[in-house]
Amino acid sequence: MTDIAASADATAKQTYNPSLWNEDLAPASASARNWDAQAYAALWVAMVACVPTYLLAGGLIAAGMNWYQAVLTVFLGNMIVLAPMMAIGHMGAKYGVPFPVLLRSAFGPHGAKIPAVARGLVACGWFGINTWVGGSAIYVILNTLTGNMFIGAPLPVLGIDLAQTISFLVFWSMHLYFIRSGTESIRWLEVLAAPFLLAMAFALLVWAYVTAGGFGEMLSAPSQFVEGGAKEGQFWSTFFISLTAMVGFWATMALNIPDFTRYAKNQRAQILGQAIGLPIPMALFAFISVAVTSATVVIYGEAVWNPVDLAGRMGGVTVVFALAALVVATLTTNLAANIVAPAYGFSNLAPSKISFRMGGYITAGIGIAIFPWKLVEDAGAYIFTWLVGYSALLGPIAGILIADYFLLRRTQLNVDELFKADGVYAGHKGWNHAGLIALAVGVAPNLPGFLHAAGAVKSVPAIFDGIYVYAWFVGFLVAAGVYYLLTWGAMKK
């Protein structure tokens, strides 16, 4: 940066409101914008390699699909979510600011706190659950190596034994180093981990094929939707609700992807990297999941979908390598998908008091406080229904962002004004009513179906269940349309 540019930058910062600005929320410096296409591809490969991804195809096969229908549904869902991912990523790459700051254009500096925290809360839930998964892998390794020496009686209040508690805290503490070191440390971890995780995934596939003498019968089994099948004629209804679930799976990342693309060397880096790193690896891991699980029917006499259970059954030194890979996979996913967004979201609540690092520590604290092992144990599938469904309800935020940035502002933002309480994006005393109204209207049609699916209400009119099948798409389009009409009319005046 030249002396003149540095002086201009310093002058601009003097006009920023301290309640809206800190160094972590400020535009990324030129030297920090060093992420290339390989970095973004590695980011996605490392995030994709996780237990929830592995289980996705199993859920689709349980719903009646055959293996290739399941894999194609996963692939198509991720191709769809890739479009808003790249579009919203464009904002970060162009202006170098994170997701909560970009929200101020459409929601106002105070109003932006609502969608930013809404995005962060779902990440806190996933953070706790994935941390429990990683800790469980360490626990299984310890007992495998010692002949179950560390299995003990549950502790009072916690409900898990001492070794489980320590394993959870050990894995939890791994995140603290990267929170303290910032997003650059996450980048190098993802770059190093991606090829290792790909190698381990293919090694698992080879192990399954060799041990079972093939992949078993699951890959040749027909879908349940064929003539005479258990779910004859129900393919399309199952497909569309499954497709929405696949979109919703990474829909939250589509929102806060500017938290990462703000460090892009250029637009090509984030577009190409994400195109390579998301849809193909998702489909690949879905296939590996189905193929390996099919082989487990031959090896163990039953389908073993959960990779933690599978690793525990392998025995010998193999289980150590398998679970070590699982620990790395869970760590890389958790850091990128479930730490960064809430860290920036909490920082945006009070920038002068909460840094990115402190926001990350708050997220980590919530991860312990929610007792994730009790969530998984007590709620079972319900917690995942809530979390994935909640993600689909965030579709309106994506629609509003894209309508504001591309349709109304033609990709032109004044970055300095984003850090002013009385700037051009201030709305009415810091609240842009158009954005907030559009968000509420976009969520409203999907809310009854969501509450019904989650078991919070016993029944709703059938039309709401039908709308919820397309929840992310409905919310996206309705909110985008409402916001455009409200804002376009105001701009015309």
DOVEX-64926 format. One record per residue (C-alpha): residue in one letter; residue number from 0; x, y, z. Coordinates in steps of 0.1 Angstrom, whole numbers. Example, Ala and Ser with C-alpha at 12.3 -4.5 7.8 and 13.67 -1.06 7.14 Angstrom:
{'a'; 0; {123; -45; 78}}
{'s'; 1; {137; -11; 71}}
***
This chain:
{'m'; 0; {0; 0; 0}}
{'t'; 1; {14; 34; -9}}
{'d'; 2; {17; 62; 16}}
{'i'; 3; {-12; 81; 0}}
{'a'; 4; {-34; 50; 0}}
{'a'; 5; {-25; 43; 36}}
{'s'; 6; {-33; 79; 46}}
{'a'; 7; {-66; 77; 28}}
{'d'; 8; {-74; 44; 45}}
{'a'; 9; {-66; 59; 79}}
{'t'; 10; {-87; 89; 73}}
{'a'; 11; {-117; 67; 63}}
{'k'; 12; {-113; 46; 95}}
{'q'; 13; {-116; 78; 116}}
{'t'; 14; {-152; 82; 103}}
{'y'; 15; {-162; 46; 112}}
{'n'; 16; {-185; 41; 141}}
{'p'; 17; {-167; 21; 168}}
{'s'; 18; {-199; 1; 175}}
{'l'; 19; {-198; -12; 139}}
{'w'; 20; {-160; -17; 133}}
{'n'; 21; {-130; -36; 145}}
{'e'; 22; {-100; -50; 127}}
{'d'; 23; {-116; -84; 121}}
{'l'; 24; {-146; -69; 104}}
{'a'; 25; {-126; -44; 84}}
{'p'; 26; {-119; -50; 47}}
{'a'; 27; {-91; -76; 42}}
{'s'; 28; {-58; -60; 33}}
{'a'; 29; {-42; -67; -1}}
{'s'; 30; {-16; -89; 15}}
{'a'; 31; {-43; -110; 32}}
{'r'; 32; {-61; -117; -1}}
{'n'; 33; {-39; -147; -9}}
{'w'; 34; {-64; -176; -13}}
{'d'; 35; {-62; -192; -47}}
{'a'; 36; {-85; -217; -64}}
{'q'; 37; {-66; -246; -48}}
{'a'; 38; {-73; -231; -14}}
{'y'; 39; {-111; -229; -20}}
{'a'; 40; {-112; -264; -35}}
{'a'; 41; {-92; -278; -5}}
{'l'; 42; {-116; -259; 19}}
{'w'; 43; {-146; -276; 4}}
{'v'; 44; {-130; -311; 2}}
{'a'; 45; {-120; -309; 38}}
{'m'; 46; {-155; -297; 48}}
{'v'; 47; {-173; -323; 27}}
{'a'; 48; {-154; -352; 44}}
{'c'; 49; {-175; -355; 75}}
{'v'; 50; {-199; -378; 92}}
{'p'; 51; {-231; -360; 83}}
{'t'; 52; {-221; -361; 46}}
{'y'; 53; {-213; -398; 48}}
{'l'; 54; {-247; -404; 62}}
{'l'; 55; {-266; -384; 36}}
{'a'; 56; {-268; -411; 9}}
{'g'; 57; {-279; -436; 36}}
{'g'; 58; {-309; -415; 44}}
{'l'; 59; {-319; -413; 7}}
{'i'; 60; {-316; -451; 2}}
{'a'; 61; {-337; -456; 34}}
{'a'; 62; {-363; -433; 17}}
{'g'; 63; {-364; -457; -12}}
{'m'; 64; {-338; -446; -38}}
{'n'; 65; {-313; -469; -54}}
{'w'; 66; {-276; -460; -52}}
{'y'; 67; {-273; -439; -83}}
{'q'; 68; {-305; -420; -76}}
{'a'; 69; {-291; -411; -42}}
{'v'; 70; {-258; -400; -56}}
{'l'; 71; {-274; -379; -83}}
{'t'; 72; {-297; -362; -58}}
{'v'; 73; {-268; -353; -37}}
{'f'; 74; {-249; -340; -68}}
{'l'; 75; {-279; -320; -81}}
{'g'; 76; {-286; -304; -48}}
{'n'; 77; {-250; -292; -45}}
{'m'; 78; {-250; -279; -81}}
{'i'; 79; {-281; -258; -72}}
{'v'; 80; {-266; -244; -39}}
{'l'; 81; {-234; -237; -58}}
{'a'; 82; {-251; -209; -77}}
{'p'; 83; {-260; -187; -47}}
{'m'; 84; {-227; -198; -31}}
{'m'; 85; {-207; -182; -60}}
{'a'; 86; {-230; -152; -62}}
{'i'; 87; {-228; -143; -25}}
{'g'; 88; {-191; -152; -26}}
{'h'; 89; {-187; -125; -52}}
{'m'; 90; {-195; -99; -26}}
{'g'; 91; {-167; -110; -3}}
{'a'; 92; {-142; -113; -31}}
{'k'; 93; {-150; -78; -44}}
{'y'; 94; {-151; -59; -12}}
{'g'; 95; {-131; -80; 13}}
{'v'; 96; {-156; -78; 42}}
{'p'; 97; {-173; -107; 60}}
{'f'; 98; {-210; -117; 59}}
{'p'; 99; {-223; -97; 89}}
{'v'; 100; {-209; -65; 74}}
{'l'; 101; {-224; -72; 39}}
{'l'; 102; {-258; -77; 55}}
{'r'; 103; {-259; -40; 65}}
{'s'; 104; {-266; -30; 30}}
{'a'; 105; {-299; -48; 30}}
{'f'; 106; {-309; -48; 67}}
{'g'; 107; {-292; -17; 81}}
{'p'; 108; {-263; -17; 106}}
{'h'; 109; {-286; -27; 135}}
{'g'; 110; {-310; -49; 116}}
{'a'; 111; {-281; -69; 102}}
{'k'; 112; {-275; -84; 136}}
{'i'; 113; {-306; -105; 133}}
{'p'; 114; {-298; -126; 103}}
{'a'; 115; {-261; -128; 113}}
{'v'; 116; {-270; -143; 147}}
{'a'; 117; {-297; -165; 131}}
{'r'; 118; {-269; -179; 109}}
{'g'; 119; {-245; -183; 138}}
{'l'; 120; {-269; -201; 161}}
{'v'; 121; {-274; -231; 138}}
{'a'; 122; {-236; -233; 135}}
{'c'; 123; {-233; -235; 173}}
{'g'; 124; {-256; -265; 173}}
{'w'; 125; {-236; -283; 146}}
{'f'; 126; {-204; -273; 164}}
{'g'; 127; {-214; -291; 196}}
{'i'; 128; {-227; -322; 178}}
{'n'; 129; {-196; -325; 156}}
{'t'; 130; {-173; -320; 186}}
{'w'; 131; {-190; -349; 203}}
{'v'; 132; {-185; -370; 172}}
{'g'; 133; {-148; -362; 172}}
{'g'; 134; {-144; -368; 209}}
{'s'; 135; {-162; -402; 204}}
{'a'; 136; {-137; -412; 178}}
{'i'; 137; {-108; -405; 203}}
{'y'; 138; {-127; -425; 230}}
{'v'; 139; {-131; -455; 207}}
{'i'; 140; {-93; -453; 198}}
{'l'; 141; {-84; -454; 235}}
{'n'; 142; {-106; -484; 242}}
{'t'; 143; {-95; -502; 211}}
{'l'; 144; {-58; -499; 221}}
{'t'; 145; {-64; -509; 257}}
{'g'; 146; {-91; -536; 256}}
{'n'; 147; {-119; -513; 267}}
{'m'; 148; {-99; -501; 298}}
{'f'; 149; {-115; -467; 297}}
{'i'; 150; {-151; -477; 298}}
{'g'; 151; {-166; -465; 331}}
{'a'; 152; {-197; -455; 350}}
{'p'; 153; {-215; -423; 339}}
{'l'; 154; {-206; -392; 358}}
{'p'; 155; {-234; -373; 377}}
{'v'; 156; {-251; -346; 357}}
{'l'; 157; {-231; -352; 326}}
{'g'; 158; {-243; -387; 320}}
{'i'; 159; {-211; -398; 303}}
{'d'; 160; {-181; -415; 318}}
{'l'; 161; {-148; -398; 327}}
{'a'; 162; {-129; -410; 296}}
{'q'; 163; {-157; -398; 273}}
{'t'; 164; {-156; -364; 290}}
{'i'; 165; {-119; -361; 287}}
{'s'; 166; {-120; -372; 250}}
{'f'; 167; {-146; -346; 243}}
{'l'; 168; {-126; -319; 260}}
{'v'; 169; {-94; -329; 242}}
{'f'; 170; {-111; -327; 208}}
{'w'; 171; {-128; -294; 218}}
{'s'; 172; {-95; -279; 229}}
{'m'; 173; {-80; -286; 195}}
{'h'; 174; {-103; -259; 181}}
{'l'; 175; {-90; -233; 205}}
{'y'; 176; {-56; -232; 188}}
{'f'; 177; {-71; -223; 154}}
{'i'; 178; {-96; -199; 170}}
{'r'; 179; {-66; -181; 185}}
{'s'; 180; {-46; -182; 153}}
{'g'; 181; {-74; -169; 130}}
{'t'; 182; {-86; -178; 96}}
{'e'; 183; {-52; -181; 80}}
{'s'; 184; {-44; -211; 102}}
{'i'; 185; {-77; -226; 91}}
{'r'; 186; {-67; -222; 55}}
{'w'; 187; {-34; -241; 58}}
{'l'; 188; {-51; -268; 78}}
{'e'; 189; {-77; -273; 51}}
{'v'; 190; {-50; -273; 24}}
{'l'; 191; {-29; -299; 42}}
{'a'; 192; {-59; -321; 52}}
{'a'; 193; {-77; -323; 19}}
{'p'; 194; {-54; -347; 1}}
{'f'; 195; {-50; -368; 32}}
{'l'; 196; {-88; -371; 36}}
{'l'; 197; {-93; -380; -1}}
{'a'; 198; {-66; -407; 2}}
{'m'; 199; {-82; -421; 33}}
{'a'; 200; {-116; -422; 16}}
{'f'; 201; {-103; -441; -13}}
{'a'; 202; {-84; -464; 11}}
{'l'; 203; {-117; -472; 28}}
{'l'; 204; {-133; -479; -5}}
{'v'; 205; {-104; -503; -15}}
{'w'; 206; {-106; -520; 20}}
{'a'; 207; {-143; -526; 16}}
{'y'; 208; {-140; -540; -19}}
{'v'; 209; {-111; -564; -11}}
{'t'; 210; {-125; -575; 23}}
{'a'; 211; {-160; -582; 9}}
{'g'; 212; {-148; -595; -25}}
{'g'; 213; {-169; -568; -42}}
{'f'; 214; {-194; -542; -31}}
{'g'; 215; {-223; -565; -23}}
{'e'; 216; {-259; -564; -34}}
{'m'; 217; {-268; -529; -25}}
{'l'; 218; {-254; -514; -57}}
{'s'; 219; {-276; -538; -77}}
{'a'; 220; {-307; -533; -57}}
{'p'; 221; {-336; -515; -75}}
{'s'; 222; {-353; -485; -60}}
{'q'; 223; {-385; -489; -41}}
{'f'; 224; {-403; -466; -66}}
{'v'; 225; {-404; -491; -95}}
{'e'; 226; {-435; -509; -105}}
{'g'; 227; {-444; -534; -78}}
{'g'; 228; {-420; -517; -53}}
{'a'; 229; {-429; -508; -18}}
{'k'; 230; {-432; -471; -27}}
{'e'; 231; {-444; -474; -63}}
{'g'; 232; {-451; -441; -79}}
{'q'; 233; {-437; -420; -51}}
{'f'; 234; {-403; -411; -66}}
{'w'; 235; {-409; -374; -74}}
{'s'; 236; {-425; -365; -41}}
{'t'; 237; {-395; -381; -23}}
{'f'; 238; {-370; -366; -47}}
{'f'; 239; {-381; -330; -43}}
{'i'; 240; {-381; -331; -5}}
{'s'; 241; {-348; -348; -6}}
{'l'; 242; {-334; -322; -30}}
{'t'; 243; {-345; -294; -7}}
{'a'; 244; {-327; -312; 21}}
{'m'; 245; {-295; -315; 0}}
{'v'; 246; {-297; -277; -8}}
{'g'; 247; {-304; -269; 29}}
{'f'; 248; {-274; -290; 40}}
{'w'; 249; {-249; -264; 28}}
{'a'; 250; {-273; -234; 25}}
{'t'; 251; {-259; -219; 57}}
{'m'; 252; {-224; -219; 42}}
{'a'; 253; {-239; -202; 11}}
{'l'; 254; {-248; -173; 33}}
{'n'; 255; {-215; -167; 51}}
{'i'; 256; {-192; -178; 23}}
{'p'; 257; {-179; -141; 21}}
{'d'; 258; {-162; -149; 54}}
{'f'; 259; {-138; -169; 32}}
{'t'; 260; {-140; -153; -2}}
{'r'; 261; {-130; -119; 13}}
{'y'; 262; {-94; -134; 12}}
{'a'; 263; {-97; -144; -25}}
{'k'; 264; {-69; -133; -49}}
{'n'; 265; {-97; -126; -75}}
{'q'; 266; {-131; -137; -85}}
{'r'; 267; {-118; -166; -106}}
{'a'; 268; {-102; -181; -75}}
{'q'; 269; {-134; -184; -55}}
{'i'; 270; {-156; -194; -85}}
{'l'; 271; {-133; -221; -99}}
{'g'; 272; {-123; -234; -64}}
{'q'; 273; {-158; -238; -53}}
{'a'; 274; {-170; -254; -85}}
{'i'; 275; {-143; -280; -82}}
{'g'; 276; {-145; -285; -45}}
{'l'; 277; {-182; -288; -37}}
{'p'; 278; {-205; -308; -60}}
{'i'; 279; {-181; -335; -73}}
{'p'; 280; {-166; -344; -39}}
{'m'; 281; {-201; -344; -24}}
{'a'; 282; {-212; -369; -50}}
{'l'; 283; {-180; -389; -46}}
{'f'; 284; {-183; -392; -8}}
{'a'; 285; {-220; -402; -13}}
{'f'; 286; {-209; -430; -36}}
{'i'; 287; {-182; -442; -12}}
{'s'; 288; {-207; -442; 16}}
{'v'; 289; {-231; -464; -4}}
{'a'; 290; {-204; -487; -17}}
{'v'; 291; {-187; -493; 16}}
{'t'; 292; {-220; -498; 34}}
{'s'; 293; {-230; -523; 8}}
{'a'; 294; {-198; -542; 14}}
{'t'; 295; {-204; -542; 52}}
{'v'; 296; {-235; -563; 46}}
{'v'; 297; {-212; -590; 33}}
{'i'; 298; {-184; -584; 59}}
{'y'; 299; {-205; -580; 91}}
{'g'; 300; {-239; -594; 81}}
{'e'; 301; {-256; -560; 84}}
{'a'; 302; {-254; -525; 69}}
{'v'; 303; {-232; -503; 90}}
{'w'; 304; {-238; -467; 79}}
{'n'; 305; {-222; -448; 108}}
{'p'; 306; {-184; -445; 101}}
{'v'; 307; {-176; -443; 138}}
{'d'; 308; {-193; -477; 143}}
{'l'; 309; {-176; -490; 112}}
{'a'; 310; {-141; -479; 123}}
{'g'; 311; {-147; -495; 157}}
{'r'; 312; {-155; -529; 141}}
{'m'; 313; {-124; -530; 119}}
{'g'; 314; {-101; -540; 147}}
{'g'; 315; {-63; -539; 150}}
{'v'; 316; {-42; -510; 138}}
{'t'; 317; {-67; -503; 111}}
{'v'; 318; {-92; -488; 135}}
{'v'; 319; {-66; -463; 147}}
{'f'; 320; {-59; -450; 112}}
{'a'; 321; {-96; -449; 104}}
{'l'; 322; {-106; -430; 135}}
{'a'; 323; {-76; -407; 132}}
{'a'; 324; {-88; -397; 98}}
{'l'; 325; {-123; -392; 112}}
{'v'; 326; {-109; -369; 139}}
{'v'; 327; {-91; -348; 112}}
{'a'; 328; {-122; -347; 90}}
{'t'; 329; {-144; -336; 118}}
{'l'; 330; {-120; -309; 129}}
{'t'; 331; {-116; -294; 94}}
{'t'; 332; {-154; -293; 89}}
{'n'; 333; {-161; -279; 123}}
{'l'; 334; {-136; -251; 121}}
{'a'; 335; {-147; -239; 87}}
{'a'; 336; {-184; -245; 88}}
{'n'; 337; {-192; -240; 124}}
{'i'; 338; {-167; -216; 140}}
{'v'; 339; {-161; -189; 115}}
{'a'; 340; {-197; -178; 110}}
{'p'; 341; {-207; -175; 146}}
{'a'; 342; {-174; -159; 155}}
{'y'; 343; {-180; -131; 131}}
{'g'; 344; {-217; -130; 140}}
{'f'; 345; {-210; -125; 177}}
{'s'; 346; {-182; -100; 169}}
{'n'; 347; {-208; -80; 149}}
{'l'; 348; {-230; -77; 179}}
{'a'; 349; {-205; -55; 197}}
{'p'; 350; {-174; -50; 176}}
{'s'; 351; {-156; -27; 201}}
{'k'; 352; {-158; -55; 227}}
{'i'; 353; {-159; -88; 208}}
{'s'; 354; {-132; -97; 184}}
{'f'; 355; {-133; -127; 160}}
{'r'; 356; {-112; -146; 185}}
{'m'; 357; {-136; -138; 214}}
{'g'; 358; {-165; -147; 191}}
{'g'; 359; {-149; -180; 185}}
{'y'; 360; {-144; -186; 222}}
{'i'; 361; {-181; -178; 228}}
{'t'; 362; {-190; -204; 202}}
{'a'; 363; {-168; -230; 218}}
{'g'; 364; {-183; -223; 252}}
{'i'; 365; {-218; -227; 238}}
{'g'; 366; {-206; -260; 223}}
{'i'; 367; {-200; -273; 258}}
{'a'; 368; {-230; -257; 274}}
{'i'; 369; {-256; -274; 252}}
{'f'; 370; {-244; -309; 263}}
{'p'; 371; {-244; -321; 227}}
{'w'; 372; {-243; -358; 237}}
{'k'; 373; {-276; -353; 254}}
{'l'; 374; {-290; -336; 223}}
{'v'; 375; {-281; -365; 202}}
{'e'; 376; {-292; -391; 227}}
{'d'; 377; {-325; -376; 238}}
{'a'; 378; {-336; -360; 205}}
{'g'; 379; {-322; -384; 180}}
{'a'; 380; {-333; -376; 145}}
{'y'; 381; {-354; -347; 158}}
{'i'; 382; {-323; -325; 164}}
{'f'; 383; {-312; -331; 128}}
{'t'; 384; {-347; -323; 116}}
{'w'; 385; {-345; -290; 134}}
{'l'; 386; {-310; -281; 123}}
{'v'; 387; {-314; -290; 86}}
{'g'; 388; {-349; -276; 85}}
{'y'; 389; {-338; -244; 102}}
{'s'; 390; {-311; -241; 75}}
{'a'; 391; {-338; -243; 48}}
{'l'; 392; {-356; -214; 66}}
{'l'; 393; {-325; -192; 60}}
{'g'; 394; {-332; -192; 23}}
{'p'; 395; {-349; -158; 25}}
{'i'; 396; {-316; -142; 37}}
{'a'; 397; {-298; -155; 5}}
{'g'; 398; {-326; -142; -16}}
{'i'; 399; {-325; -107; 0}}
{'l'; 400; {-287; -105; -3}}
{'i'; 401; {-287; -114; -40}}
{'a'; 402; {-317; -91; -49}}
{'d'; 403; {-300; -62; -30}}
{'y'; 404; {-265; -68; -44}}
{'f'; 405; {-271; -78; -80}}
{'l'; 406; {-306; -65; -90}}
{'l'; 407; {-307; -32; -71}}
{'r'; 408; {-271; -21; -65}}
{'r'; 409; {-256; -38; -96}}
{'t'; 410; {-227; -51; -74}}
{'q'; 411; {-218; -15; -64}}
{'l'; 412; {-213; -9; -26}}
{'n'; 413; {-197; 19; -7}}
{'v'; 414; {-176; 0; 19}}
{'d'; 415; {-169; 30; 41}}
{'e'; 416; {-207; 36; 45}}
{'l'; 417; {-211; 1; 58}}
{'f'; 418; {-193; 11; 89}}
{'k'; 419; {-213; 43; 96}}
{'a'; 420; {-245; 43; 118}}
{'d'; 421; {-259; 73; 98}}
{'g'; 422; {-246; 64; 64}}
{'v'; 423; {-264; 56; 32}}
{'y'; 424; {-273; 21; 44}}
{'a'; 425; {-286; 33; 78}}
{'g'; 426; {-323; 30; 69}}
{'h'; 427; {-345; 42; 98}}
{'k'; 428; {-322; 46; 128}}
{'g'; 429; {-301; 17; 117}}
{'w'; 430; {-329; -6; 106}}
{'n'; 431; {-338; -12; 70}}
{'h'; 432; {-375; -21; 72}}
{'a'; 433; {-376; -35; 37}}
{'g'; 434; {-351; -62; 45}}
{'l'; 435; {-367; -72; 78}}
{'i'; 436; {-402; -73; 63}}
{'a'; 437; {-390; -94; 33}}
{'l'; 438; {-372; -118; 58}}
{'a'; 439; {-404; -122; 78}}
{'v'; 440; {-426; -127; 47}}
{'g'; 441; {-401; -152; 32}}
{'v'; 442; {-400; -173; 63}}
{'a'; 443; {-438; -172; 70}}
{'p'; 444; {-450; -197; 43}}
{'n'; 445; {-424; -223; 54}}
{'l'; 446; {-428; -220; 92}}
{'p'; 447; {-459; -242; 96}}
{'g'; 448; {-445; -271; 76}}
{'f'; 449; {-412; -268; 95}}
{'l'; 450; {-429; -269; 129}}
{'h'; 451; {-449; -300; 117}}
{'a'; 452; {-418; -318; 104}}
{'a'; 453; {-400; -311; 136}}
{'g'; 454; {-429; -324; 157}}
{'a'; 455; {-436; -291; 174}}
{'v'; 456; {-472; -291; 162}}
{'k'; 457; {-494; -322; 155}}
{'s'; 458; {-509; -311; 122}}
{'v'; 459; {-511; -283; 98}}
{'p'; 460; {-531; -278; 66}}
{'a'; 461; {-517; -300; 38}}
{'i'; 462; {-508; -270; 17}}
{'f'; 463; {-481; -260; 42}}
{'d'; 464; {-466; -295; 42}}
{'g'; 465; {-465; -291; 4}}
{'i'; 466; {-448; -257; 5}}
{'y'; 467; {-422; -270; 30}}
{'v'; 468; {-410; -296; 5}}
{'y'; 469; {-396; -266; -14}}
{'a'; 470; {-388; -245; 17}}
{'w'; 471; {-354; -231; 7}}
{'f'; 472; {-366; -222; -29}}
{'v'; 473; {-399; -207; -17}}
{'g'; 474; {-382; -186; 10}}
{'f'; 475; {-355; -175; -14}}
{'l'; 476; {-379; -164; -42}}
{'v'; 477; {-405; -148; -20}}
{'a'; 478; {-381; -128; 1}}
{'a'; 479; {-361; -117; -30}}
{'g'; 480; {-393; -106; -47}}
{'v'; 481; {-407; -87; -17}}
{'y'; 482; {-374; -70; -10}}
{'y'; 483; {-370; -59; -46}}
{'l'; 484; {-404; -44; -48}}
{'l'; 485; {-402; -26; -15}}
{'t'; 486; {-367; -12; -21}}
{'w'; 487; {-372; -5; -58}}
{'g'; 488; {-402; 17; -49}}
{'a'; 489; {-383; 35; -23}}
{'m'; 490; {-353; 41; -46}}
{'k'; 491; {-377; 55; -73}}
{'k'; 492; {-390; 80; -48}}
***
